[in-house]
Amino acid sequence: NVESSIPLSYQWSRNGVSMDGEVDRILTLHADNGAADGDQYAVTVVSYGEVVESESASLSIVEAISLWLRTYFSESKWDEPLVMSKFADPDHDRVPNFFEYIFGTDPS
């Protein structure tokens, strides 16, 4: 996201290739536009003949439920499927994480 009072033009790229039609100051990604975990994004900004290219940023795709579970469990548990899977029941209340997430209850 870039803001300026002088005229700027933008061109976004993914994995080093210009993205057709992506010429706004903000790049919005949608699930159906081919974005993949690990893709590298950068923007080239041009103003009055000066060209500046950003460093690449790597895309990390994480399900919302995974982010939510991380608020309840310590980092040492994040790689444990019996705790972090959406079908896991780490508190043994017979309610899997997915339903705890939907109903806003505590999975721990």
C-alpha positions in Angstrom: 0.0 0.0 0.0 1.6 3.3 -1.2 0.2 6.8 -0.8 1.6 10.0 -2.3 0.4 13.5 -3.3 2.4 13.3 -6.6 1.2 11.3 -9.6 2.4 7.7 -9.3 1.8 4.6 -11.5 2.0 1.1 -10.3 2.6 -2.4 -11.7 2.4 -5.4 -9.5 4.2 -8.7 -10.3 3.9 -12.2 -9.0 7.0 -14.4 -9.1 8.8 -11.9 -11.3 6.0 -11.7 -13.9 3.8 -8.6 -14.4 0.2 -9.2 -13.4 -2.2 -8.0 -16.1 -4.5 -5.2 -14.9 -2.9 -4.9 -11.4 -2.0 -1.2 -11.6 -3.6 0.2 -8.4 -1.7 1.3 -5.3 -3.2 -1.6 -3.3 -3.1 -5.2 -4.5 -6.1 -7.3 -3.4 -5.8 -11.1 -3.7 -8.7 -13.4 -4.0 -8.9 -17.2 -3.6 -9.9 -17.6 -7.2 -7.0 -15.6 -8.8 -4.4 -18.3 -8.7 -2.5 -17.0 -5.6 -0.5 -19.8 -4.0 1.3 -20.2 -0.7 4.9 -19.0 -1.2 4.2 -16.8 -4.2 6.5 -13.7 -4.3 4.9 -10.3 -4.8 6.5 -6.9 -5.7 5.4 -3.6 -7.0 7.1 -1.2 -9.4 6.3 2.5 -8.8 7.0 5.1 -11.5 6.8 8.9 -11.1 8.3 11.6 -13.3 10.5 9.1 -15.0 11.9 7.7 -11.7 11.4 4.0 -11.2 11.4 2.3 -7.8 10.9 -1.5 -7.3 9.9 -2.9 -4.0 11.5 -5.9 -2.4 9.5 -9.1 -2.9 7.1 -10.2 -0.2 6.2 -13.9 0.3 2.5 -14.9 0.6 1.6 -17.2 3.4 -1.9 -18.7 3.3 -3.3 -19.8 6.6 -6.9 -20.9 7.3 -8.7 -18.6 9.7 -9.3 -21.5 12.0 -5.6 -22.1 12.3 -5.0 -18.5 13.3 -7.9 -18.7 15.8 -6.4 -21.9 17.4 -3.1 -20.2 17.8 -4.7 -17.8 20.2 -5.6 -20.7 22.5 -2.5 -22.9 22.2 1.2 -22.2 22.7 3.6 -22.2 19.8 5.0 -25.6 21.0 1.6 -27.2 20.1 1.2 -25.6 16.6 2.6 -28.7 14.8 0.6 -31.2 16.7 -2.3 -32.5 14.6 -4.1 -33.9 17.7 -4.3 -30.3 19.0 -4.4 -28.1 15.9 -6.5 -30.1 13.3 -9.9 -28.8 12.7 -11.2 -32.2 13.6 -9.2 -32.6 16.8 -10.7 -32.5 20.2 -7.8 -31.4 22.5 -10.1 -30.6 25.5 -11.9 -34.0 25.1 -15.4 -32.4 25.3 -16.6 -34.3 22.2 -16.7 -31.0 20.3 -14.1 -30.8 17.5 -12.1 -27.6 17.0 -14.2 -26.8 13.9 -17.4 -26.6 15.9 -15.6 -24.8 18.7 -14.6 -22.2 16.1 -18.1 -21.9 14.6 -19.8 -21.5 18.0 -17.0 -19.4 19.5 -16.3 -21.7 22.4 -12.9 -22.5 24.0 -11.1 -25.5 22.4 -8.4 -25.8 25.1 
